[in-house]
Amino acid sequence: MHFPSVTSPHTERPNSVTWTMLWVIIALVPGSIAMIWYFGWGILVNMLLASLVAVAGEAAVLKLRSRPVMPAVGDLSAVVTALLFALAVPPLLPWWLTVLGVGFAIIVVKHMYGGIGYNPFNPAMAGYVLLLISYPVEMTAWLPPRMLNEQILGLGQTLSVIFTGTLPAGLDWDAITMATPLDTMRTQLDLNIMISEIRLSPLWGDFGGIGWEWVGNWFLLGGLLLLYKRVISWHIPVSMLVALLLIAMLFHALDQETHPFGLFHIFSGGTLLGAFFIATDPVSACTTRKGQLIYGASIAVLIFVIRTWGGYPDAVAFAVLLMNMAAPTIDYYTQPRAFGHGIGKNE
Amino acid sequence: MTDNPYVKLVKDGLWTNNQALVALLGLCPLLAVTNSAVNGLGLGIATTLVLTLSNGTVSLIRNLVRSEVRLPVFVLVIASFVTAVELSMNAWFHELYKILGIFIPLIVTNCAIIGRAEAYASKHSLGRSLLDGLAMGIGFTLVLVTLGALRELVGQGTLFDQAHLMFGEAAQGLRFSLGEDFKGMLMAILPPGAFIGLGFLIAIKNLIDKRLTRRQAATVREPLEQGTEAGTA
């Protein structure tokens, strides 16, 4: 007779890297569809191209390191990196920049530190920051959302722009690209324009930029799905969003004309994508519960500081990378007390 | 393998104990100025000069200085040579001097220099110390130039840009360009590029070393198997 010795907990769930990554991809679907709807085919092309490059790069490096290729490629982590990268970059990014950014993310940031589970930095954000610093012109050429866009490019035109760099006849870059809402807010505030005047432009919706805020909503929905499926815990996203809202509202209360309303920060740029999908990266984020609260709140502080006083309009990538560096230290000082140890005992 | 100590000194300086790639000394100037090959070469030559002269001087006075005060004396010696080099560069290579700026005076804080003075020159004769300084300096310069060239090529698409600052107008022809269409990766010229580039250089050096030891092991094993000249290793 065979008596299997089963220890508690007795409920079982298929918890593996592949399972986690699959749910992250599923949760990204609503936000991705929203982005494709508002910003055109370029987003989809970027997502496919980035995934292809990521998987190919992962396979090549694993081969080079004489590691088994299939399990690591099949766990979808490279695809998640690629998708997050593609959702962060402008829709008409030239193909070679996507290849460069994703290649750097997978080969240098992920595999040079030992591959999945060992990378101290979030690969997608490191690849994004590499491009943002190196190619600021290409990386800030965002399209306007669909309702403000008079020159919506078809699939063929989009492919031609991405892969050959030639725009359809009669168009130039200035005509089809537009600054992001965060960028606009920053530039106009620097010109000492009051927020009540800035908000008169048709660029704005209820909280953030028109179109952009809805993308944020769909990412929020995906994030809630991840919370419901317990792929991520609530600590990082909640502490990050609450902290950002509190700081932004505090400054808004101090000066309404130079600091936008708190929800503006939540629904602009990559905040919601970052809070649920990027900051919660299980490898590069904090692991202790208390540490995760500190980690999320610190990211929020950095986002607000860089957005308000820093050199770049959006800051999620920089904030996440900076806190990635601090994560081991935070973990060290927030280790939970082991049961039966500590408190009133001398070893 | 030859046992000649002078050959070993040169080999140590250029490869085995390369100050930048193995000892990881003098990283501050190494990482800061190597955004172009010419900058790297300029600082490399200045450092080599200071390293050789200070090694020689330290070796000459090694028996006169009490060990309690040796470090301040070494620093004084090094600082004097750095000042001399700085003033000469200001006089003859003024443009390059302006580009390298604070990093010329900062050679005095390059730990590779005081490291060699303390570890080698204060214990060895004049000739050996001079050779050691020269070899270490050239090894350091080679890394500076390689890293500078690498970063310049990736970041700007050129090689030996502004070489005329150092070698006069005749050197304009040295400039190599990948073409105007090349969009450089700005990151390579910025500080992170220096760290990543140096990491790659160290990795390549270790890779070559690994290959060499493997090949050596193979050649040693062969004669052993054939039963001849077992003692040469």
Interface residues (C-beta under 8 A of the other chain):
Chain A: L100 V108 M112 L130 I133 S134 Y135 P136
Chain B: K183 G184 M185 L186 M187 A188 L190 P192 I196 G199
